[in-house]
Amino acid sequence: MTDSPCWKRSTTRARSTGCGNFPLCRPCGRAAAELHPHRRPERPPGHRPTREGGGRGAGLPPGHLRIASPYDLDTRWSAKRDIFWNGFKLHVSETCTDAPEKERTAPNLITNVATTASTVPDTKALDGIHQQLQRRDLLPDEHYLDSGYPSADLIVASRKTYGIALITPVLLDQSRQARAEQGFHADAFTVDWKYQQVTCPHDQVSSAWSPCTQHGRPMIVVKFTRTVCGPCPVRDLCTTSRQGYRQLTLNPRPLTEALRTVRAEQAGQDPQADYALRAGVEGTVHQALAVTGSRRARYRGLPKTHLEHVYSAVALNLIRLNAWWNDRPLDRRHTSHLARLELALAA
């Protein structure tokens, strides 16, 4: 057993030799115990809740707690569309303007970088990003975001706490009627918050107003009756429910009113043209990957990885300032080592 891997020695001999007390062996033992839950003889110290049932993840801790590697206890496995990785998330914020190229007075510069665990949802990272920008007095008036960042709570909180308007396509109504652009979507109903009633576009009043909690958030479920919805001549435009009546799920009043206000503002605009301003940050992310190699962390641990991302942002800002001061176009294309050698030989 002396030549066996560390994780095997830590799990099989921890009781007899005390190997589990060594700092280097304890992470390996934890990782092995999580990867092989059927080999655990008993609950180890600091036991964490695990998934129940007989599925693929039975006996394993939740993803945000599960150790992905004994060499770096901060990394976590995560997936986004067809990308599956073990590591962290990098969130980049930069200045932007819709002014033409010749009328700009300064280059776009990175104002903040945030590094989080890969399992942290983007919505959970946004408030921390705003706090970091506020500490440096760099809060924007409008924040153009990827669709994964905002929520109804953040839209209201950002306006109230930081005075920031979140610009994102996620504010569109995702109901079946709104997606089909046919029928009565939720915003077509009038809400009377004082008397806790909802009136439909055909002037029928709801019969039930039920506050509840859904996924840990306060919500309101509003129902109409079958006697009201059944004989309605435009029922097919309102609901196809088997129950035979329309049901709405509303956020609390501040969130509902904020969402409706923003949707009304976007209704008279071209959302794609306005949101296109955010596309510039995709070029910044590509530049960070191509120039500084930010896709692969050079250090272990979240603090050191974040410091690496800060240095990368500083380097990119210096490159942009140098190009701006010398009136040169910013080349964001990646040139391989072989291509640079060919250029050098040609010169």
N, C-alpha and C positions, 0 to 999 in steps of 0.2 A: 504493500500500500504506500510505501514511501515515494514511489515513482508515479503514483496516480495524480491526476489533476487536483488542484487546490479545492475545487468545489466538491469533489468526491470525498476528500479527506475531511473537509469541514462538516459534511453531513453524516458521515459514517463513524467518525472518531471523536466528535466534539465532546461526547459525554466522558470518554475515558481519558483523553489527553488534554482537554480544555482548549482545543484548537479554535473553537468558536469564540474565544475571548480575544483573539488577535484581531486588530483592526482590519488587516488585509483579508482575513478568512471570513469574517462575519458577512460582508457583502456577497461573497461568493456562495456562502451557505444559504443566504436569503434568496439569491437568484435561483439556486438549484432547487430549493424547497418550493419556489413558486412555479418553476418549470416542470417539476415532477411532484405534484401534490399527493399522489398516491403513495409516495415513499415517506411522507411525514409521519413519524410515529406518534407525535402529539403536537399540540399547538405551541409554537415557539414563543419566546418572550416578545412582547409588542405585537401580538397577533392582530391582523387586520381582517375586516370582513371580506368574505369571498363570495363568488357567485354560486348559487345553488342550482341543483338540477343535474341532468345527465348530458347536457349539450357539450359543445366543443370547449366552451370556456368554463366548465364546471370546476370548482375548486380553486380558481384563480382570482387574485385581487382585481378590483376595477382597473381599467386601463391607465388612469391618471396616477395610480399608486404602484402599478406593477413595474418591477425593475426590468429594464430592457437589456442591460449589460452590467456585469460586475465591475467593469473598468470605469464606468461613468454612471453614477447613481442618479444623475439629473436627467438623462435622456429618456425619452418615451417613444414607443412606436405609434405612428399615426398614419392616416390615409386621407388623401384628397383627390377625388375623381380616380384617375388611373395611376397616381403617384403614391407609393408606400415607402416610408422612410423612418429611420430611428434617429432622433435628434431634437431639434428645437424649431421654433418659428421666429422669423425676422419680420418686424413691422417697420416700414420706412415711411416717413412723412417728409414732404418737400414743399417749397413755395411754388406757386404757379400763377399764371396770368393769361388772360385771353387777348392781350395786346399783340399786334403784329410784331414780327421779329425785329423790324427796323425801329420800332417805337419803344422797345423795352429798355428800361433803365438799369436793370441788374439781371444776372443769370439766375436760373432756378437752383436753389441750394437746399441741401438736406437739413432739416431743422430738428429731427428727432429720429432715433432708432430705438426700438424696444425688442427685447429678446425674451420669449416666454417658452414654457414647455410646449411640445408639439400637440399635446392634448387639450390645451387651453383654447376654448372657442374665441373667435375674433371679437364677439360681442363683449366678452369678459376683459379683453385687453384694451378696449377703446377708452374707458374712463381713466385708466392709468396713463395712457398716451396724452390725454388732455391735461392731466395733472402735471406731467413732465413739461409740457409746453407752457403751462401757466407759470411754473416756477421760473422759467427763463423769459417770461414776458413775450412769448411767441405764439399766443393763441390767434388763430385765424377767425375771420368773420364767417366764412363758409368752409366747410370741410367736405371735400369730395372723397367718397368712400367706395370701396368694393362692396358688393351686395351682401357679403357675409358679416359686416360689422354692425350696422344699426339695428335697433329694435324700437318698439313703441316707447319703452321706458327711457331708452337713451336719447331719443328725439326730444322728449320733454325735459329730461335732466340736463342735456347739453345746452338747450336754450336758457333754462332757468339758472343753472350754475355757472356756465362759462360764456353765455351769450353767443353760442355757435349754432349756425344752421347746418344741419347734415344734409348733403346732397347725394342722393343714392336712388337707384331704380327700385329698391326693395319696398319703397313706400306705396307702390301700386297695390291695389286691391287684388288679392289672390283667390277670391271666391270664384266658383264656377261661372256665375253670371257675368262677372267682370272680365274673366279670361275670354269668354266667348263673345263679349261685347254685345250681348243680347239678354234681355231680362232685367230684373230689379236686383241690383247688388246692394250690399249693406248700407252704403252711403245714401241710397235713395230713400231710406227710412228715416223719419223724424223722431228724435229721442226727446222725451220730456223727462228730464232728470228730477225735477221737483216731485212729480206725481208718479214717477217710475213706470212710465208707459211708453210704448213705441207705436207710431202710426205708420201704416204702410202707404205706398203711393195711391191706393184706392180708398184712403181714409178709414181703414179698419184699424181698430185698437187692439193691442196685445192683451192677453189674458193672464200671463204669468211673468214675473220678474224675480229671478232666483240668483242672488249672489252666491258664488262658489269659489273654490280654489282649483285651478288646473295647472299641473306641473309646477306647483309651488307658487303660482301667481294668482292674485285676485282677479276674477272675471265675473261677468254677469251673463246669464243665459235667459233669453227672452223667447217666449213661445206664443204662437197664435193658436186658436182652436180649430178643430175640424169643421165645425159649423160655420166658421167665418171663411176658411180657405177652401172648403169643399165646393161650394157653388160659385166661387169667384170665376168670372169669365177669362181672366188672364192668369190663372193659376199655373199654367205651363211655363209662363215667363218668370214665375217667382220661385217655384219649388217643384221638384220631382220626387220628393220624399215619399217613402212607403207609408209613413205615418199619416200622410194627408194634410200636413200643416207646415207652415214656415217656422223655422227656429233660427235665432241669431245669437251669436256669442260676441259680447262687447267687452272692451277693456274698460277700466274705470274712467270716469268723466274726463279728467285732464288728458289722458292718453288718447281717448277716442276723439276729442275735439282737436287735439294737435295733429293727429293723423288726417282727419278730414280737411283741416286747413291747408296742410302741405299738399295733399292730393288735389285740392281745388286750385292751388297756385300752379302746380305742374300741368293741370289740364289745359291751360291756355298757352303753354310753352312747348317747344320741341325738346323732350327729355333727352333724346340721344345727342342733340347738338350741345346741350348744356352739360351733359355728363361726359362728353368727349374730352373735356379738360382734364379729367382724371387719367386718361390714357397715358399721359406723359410719365407717370410714376412707373409704368411698366417698363419704359425705356431705362429708367433709373435702376430698377431691379436687375434688368439684363446687364447694365453696365457694372453693377456690383458683382454679379456672377462672373462676368468676363474679365474684368480688370483685377479685382481683389480676391476672386475665388471664394465668395461668401457661401457657396452651396456646401462646402465641406469645412467643418470646424477644425481648427488647428490645435485647439486646447480642450481639456476636459473640464466639465463643470459649467453650470449656467453663468456664474459671475465672469469667468475668464472668456467664455464665448461671447458674452455681451460686450466685454472690453474689446475683443477682436472686431465686433461689428461697429463699435464706435470709431476705432482707428480706420476701418474701411470707409466710413462716412466722411471722416476728415480728409482722407486721401482723395475721395471723389470730389469733395468741395474744392480742394486745392487744384485739381485738374480743371474743374469748371472755371474757377477764378482765373487761372493762367490763360485758358483759352479766351475768356472774356476780355481780360486786360490787353492781350496781344491781338485782339480782333481776328481770331481764328475760329473756324467752325469746329464744333465739338464732335469728334469722331468717336462714336460709341461701339464701333465694330471691334470684334476681337481678332487680333492678329496672332497666329500661332508662332512658336519659336522657329519652326522651319521657314515660315513665310518671312519672318524678320531676317533670318540668315540669308535668304535669297535676295532680299532687298539690299542688305549690306554688301553682298558680293557684286550685285549689279551696279551699286554706286561706286 
